[in-house]
Amino acid sequence: MAALADDSGIAVPALGGAPGIYSARYAGEHGNDGGNIDLLLQNLDGESNRAAFFYCAIAYVTHADDPTPLIATGAWHGEILQARQGEGGFGYDPVFFDPELKLSAAELSREDKAARSHRGQALRALVSQLNERA
């Protein structure tokens, strides 16, 4: 059967790409959003380069031995704020600032977030690949 899988995380170049693949469990416990944000802010304390990006990769295979899987990616570039800002979203959204919109991801509407997010970008790229294959 066909299968679809994705993974995403946030990368901070000043921290060597961390939290990266450990984004959901950066503070040790899976899904501890508050702890993850606290540790990220602590590790960036005093750092002037606060650039960051969310990254998503999606893979689609038509069967277990599919020789031509489709792989799509998306990246959303911004920076890490000094403190939480906004009430919406989840994960690192309250500290991820979009400099173009001048808002944190937690302050965006669902529609605006979907239009800009790494997951939205990757999903649109996958749909385009699927349409090309059809």
N, C-alpha and C positions, 0 to 999 in steps of 0.2 A: 504494500500500500504506500501511497505517497505520504511524506512527512515534511513538516515545517518546523524549524527550530530557530530561536534567536537568543542573543545575549547582548547585554549592553552594560555600560558603566561610565564613570566619569574619570577623566585623566587630567592630572595637573602636572605640566612639564617641570615646574619648580620642585616637585616632589618625585622626580624621576618617572612620572607617569602614574604614580599612585593616586587614588586607590586602584584604578584600573579594574582588572578582573576580580578584585576583592571588594568592589564597591558596596555590595549588599552586606558584607560582613567585615568591613574595615575596622570597626571597633571591637570585633571578636564574636559578636552574636548576630546571626543572620537576621536582617530586617530591622535592626535597631537604628532607625533613622536619626533619632536625636543624638545617640552616641556617635554615630558615624559623622554627623555634622560637627559635633563638638571636637572630635579628634582631628578632623580636617582643618578646622579653624585653629586649633592648637598647633598643628604642624606647620601652618602657614603664618603663625604669629611672627611679625617683624619682616616678613617676606614682601618685597615690593612687586615682584612679578606674580600676579594672581591670575594669569591666563589659565583657562581650563576649557575642556570640551567634553561633551557627552558623545559617545560613539556606540553605534549599534551595527551588528552583523546578523543577517538572516540567511539561512540556508534552506533550500527546497530540493528534495529528491523525489523522483517518481516511484522508486522502489529501492530496496536495500542495496542492490548492486548498481545503482544508477551511475553510469560513467561520466555523465555531464550534469552535475548538480548546478543549480542556480545559486549564486551568492550575491547578495546586495548589501550595501553598507550606507550609513548616513552619519554625519557629524554635525554637531551644533556647537559653535564656538562662542565663548563668552569669558567671564571672569568670576572669581569667587569673591563675594562680598565680605566685609569685616564682621557682619552680624546678620542674623536671619531677617528676611523682609518678605512679608506676604503670608497669607493663610492657606492658599490652595496647593494643589499638587501633592507630591510625595517625595520621599528620598531627599536628594540634595537640592530640590527646587527652591527652597527658601534662601539658599546662599548662592545660587547660580544666576548671574546677572547677564542679561542680553543687552549689550551696549547700543545696539541699533534701536531697540524699543525703549531702552532706559527703564526696564522693569526686571524684577526677578522672575524666574519661571513660575514661582508660586503666586505671582500677581497676574499672570496671563489668563485669559478665558480659555476654555477647553479648545475652542476653534483656533485661536491664535497659537496655542501651544502645539496643536496637531500640525499646523501649517509650517512650523519652524523646527520641530523636534527631530532629533536623530532617528527615532523610531518611525516617525512619519516619512522622513526622507528615504529610509531604507525600504519601507513598505511600498512607497510609490516606485522606487527603482525596481523592486521585485515584480510588481504588477506590470511595469513596462517590459521587463524581460519575458514574463509569461505571455504577454500579448505578442511579442516578437516571435516566440516559439510556436504560437498557435497557427 
